[in-house]
Amino acid sequence: MDIEQFAFDYEVDDLDHEEILHVVQKGVELGRLPKASLQETVPDILARLNLLDRGRIKNAAVGLCRAC
């Protein structure tokens, strides 16, 4: 596990939850994610997308979903 891939200064609450849920909705509409994804929590969604590992946010999640 490469320590450089984690964003240690960020928590799940620092991310734009509305944007994450929008991405999930689009993924379901396009058939890329199962409908059950719409019922998942944000941490579960991030884990499914490989953007969260053992509770630690990856840098990619910050780049895609950071709240402004």
C-alpha positions as CSV (number, residue, x, y, z in Angstrom):
1,M,0.0,0.0,0.0
2,D,1.6,3.3,-1.1
3,I,1.2,5.9,1.6
4,E,1.3,8.7,-1.0
5,Q,-2.1,7.7,-2.4
6,F,-3.9,8.8,0.8
7,A,-5.2,12.3,1.6
8,F,-4.4,12.5,5.3
9,D,-5.7,16.1,5.7
10,Y,-9.2,15.1,4.6
11,E,-12.2,13.3,6.1
12,V,-15.3,12.0,4.4
13,D,-17.3,15.0,5.6
14,D,-14.9,17.3,3.6
15,L,-16.1,15.8,0.4
16,D,-19.2,17.1,-1.6
17,H,-21.8,14.4,-0.8
18,E,-24.3,15.8,-3.3
19,E,-21.7,15.4,-6.1
20,I,-20.9,11.9,-5.0
21,L,-24.6,11.0,-5.0
22,H,-25.0,12.6,-8.5
23,V,-22.1,10.5,-9.8
24,V,-23.8,7.4,-8.4
25,Q,-27.1,8.3,-10.0
26,K,-25.4,8.8,-13.4
27,G,-23.6,5.5,-12.9
28,V,-26.9,3.7,-12.3
29,E,-28.6,5.4,-15.3
30,L,-25.7,4.3,-17.5
31,G,-25.8,0.8,-16.2
32,R,-22.3,1.1,-14.7
33,L,-23.5,0.7,-11.1
34,P,-26.2,-1.5,-9.6
35,K,-29.4,0.3,-8.4
36,A,-28.6,-0.9,-4.9
37,S,-25.8,1.7,-5.0
38,L,-28.4,4.4,-4.5
39,Q,-29.1,3.1,-1.0
40,E,-25.4,3.1,0.1
41,T,-23.8,5.5,2.4
42,V,-21.1,7.9,1.1
43,P,-18.3,5.9,2.7
44,D,-19.7,2.7,1.2
45,I,-19.8,4.4,-2.2
46,L,-16.3,5.6,-1.9
47,A,-15.1,2.1,-1.0
48,R,-17.0,0.6,-3.9
49,L,-15.2,3.1,-6.2
50,N,-11.9,2.2,-4.6
51,L,-11.6,5.8,-3.3
52,L,-11.6,4.8,0.4
53,D,-9.3,2.1,2.0
54,R,-9.8,1.1,5.6
55,G,-11.4,4.5,6.4
56,R,-8.7,6.5,4.7
57,I,-9.6,8.7,1.8
58,K,-7.4,8.5,-1.3
59,N,-6.1,11.6,-3.1
60,A,-8.3,10.7,-6.2
61,A,-11.5,11.1,-4.0
62,V,-10.4,14.6,-3.0
63,G,-9.7,15.6,-6.6
64,L,-13.1,14.4,-7.7
65,C,-15.3,15.2,-4.8
66,R,-13.9,18.0,-2.7
67,A,-16.5,20.4,-1.4
68,C,-15.9,24.0,-2.5
